[in-house]
Amino acid sequence: MQKLIDKANILMEALPYIRRFYQKTIVIKYGGHAMVDRELKKDFAMDITLMNYIGLNTVVVHGGGPQIEKVLKKMGKSSKYIEGLRVTDEESMEIVEMVLVGKVNKEIVSLINQQGGKAVGLSGKDGNLITAKKLRLSSSSYKSSPRKLKDIGQVGEVASVNPNVIKTLDRSKFIPVIAPVGLGENGETYNINADTVAGKIASALKAEKLILLTDTEGVLDNKRALISSMNERKAKTLIKKGQISGGMIPKVNCCLQALKEGVAKTHIIDGRIRHAILLEIFTDVGIGTQITG
């Protein structure tokens, strides 16, 4: 009997959060280990379906780096990276789009629908959702020398987001699942960082939450302990001190930019934990790092 009571208490703990986030928009960037582990993929699909059933407007933006790498190798193409970004020529871009839109996106949609959800797959090219422009990296060997532009091919950044197609799907209780591919003004296709796309979509929708799934616990301090919550000032201080470093810097900056553009709260959580999204949203403690303005 006590086990049944404990289950009821868990539901009661979730009730205030269900009430608070009812009909609010939650944007989730889906990536990392959660996208390759069979059980975690099923758990993710169940979480998204549950959130949809209890009245949250959930939007999923996904990555697909490992899947792209696997197909490129099969086709005899090696990957070159500059500042962590894959150099993407025209032929590689066709493969990237094929994997992200034709394979990964459809698999996620299928998993959610198998759990009773109503997912619809999109790329940024659908309904002019994402207008992109070429990402230009600049660098110099010495501070006194002029900065030189680096051409990394068809890698883009978000120029604008047209959220109308997402809002239309939300009104009909569909779950948009979005591949991070955008369309240039001259019809070019661009591969865009999924974190960036998720942040810009969350901003365009004025989302209640932006959640980034990662393969770490969240943001850690210099003693490797989880920082459960921090504001913009603390985040910038930790970056300056080097306590936030490497691949976590762009994720934190993505969150800070989304906050400036109207997102209420942002989260970086460990996607390796089963039902991580539910634990972060519907429990008193949460499991990752919450970043606020």
Summary of the structure (lengths in Angstrom):
residues: 293
radius of gyration: 19.3
end to end distance: 43.7
largest distance: 73.2
contacts: 983
relative contact order: 0.16
helix: 44%
strand: 25%
